Amino acid sequence: MPNIKAAEKWALQSEKRETRNKSAKNRLKTLFKRAVDSTENAAALLAESAYDKAAGKGIIHPNKAARKKSRLAKAMKRAAIAPVKAAKKSSKTKSKK
């Protein structure tokens, strides 16, 4: 236990912040996973917005928000290209032997 009364208050404040930030970080992870799994731009925009807000509030570092947004954009770009390749691959017919 802290010896100084103010230190007791700091400990309580830290505990409150920790629980609030933990739930916000878990929400960010969920939004990121949903956006990567879905091919919709709306999910990606929602995730990007959430990362910007979290960085603005100090929940995560601004560089982490930028990195996650970059990786999300890269994943969305890959998802947009992937169906085209799959369609070309499936259109080929196998020859009978």
Secondary structure in CASP SS format (residue, H / E / C, confidence):
PFRMAT SS
TARGET T0000
AUTHOR 0000-0000-0000
METHOD secondary structure of the structure
MODEL  1
M C 1.00
P C 1.00
N C 1.00
I C 1.00
K H 1.00
A H 1.00
A H 1.00
E H 1.00
K H 1.00
W H 1.00
A H 1.00
L H 1.00
Q H 1.00
S H 1.00
E H 1.00
K H 1.00
R H 1.00
E H 1.00
T H 1.00
R H 1.00
N H 1.00
K H 1.00
S H 1.00
A H 1.00
K H 1.00
N H 1.00
R H 1.00
L H 1.00
K H 1.00
T H 1.00
L H 1.00
F H 1.00
K H 1.00
R H 1.00
A H 1.00
V H 1.00
D H 1.00
S C 1.00
T C 1.00
E C 1.00
N H 1.00
A H 1.00
A H 1.00
A H 1.00
L H 1.00
L H 1.00
A H 1.00
E H 1.00
S H 1.00
A H 1.00
Y H 1.00
D H 1.00
K H 1.00
A H 1.00
A H 1.00
G H 1.00
K H 1.00
G C 1.00
I C 1.00
I C 1.00
H C 1.00
P H 1.00
N H 1.00
K H 1.00
A H 1.00
A H 1.00
R H 1.00
K H 1.00
K H 1.00
S H 1.00
R H 1.00
L H 1.00
A H 1.00
K H 1.00
A H 1.00
M H 1.00
K H 1.00
R H 1.00
A H 1.00
A H 1.00
I H 1.00
A H 1.00
P H 1.00
V H 1.00
K H 1.00
A H 1.00
A H 1.00
K H 1.00
K H 1.00
S H 1.00
S C 1.00
K C 1.00
T C 1.00
K C 1.00
S C 1.00
K C 1.00
K C 1.00
END
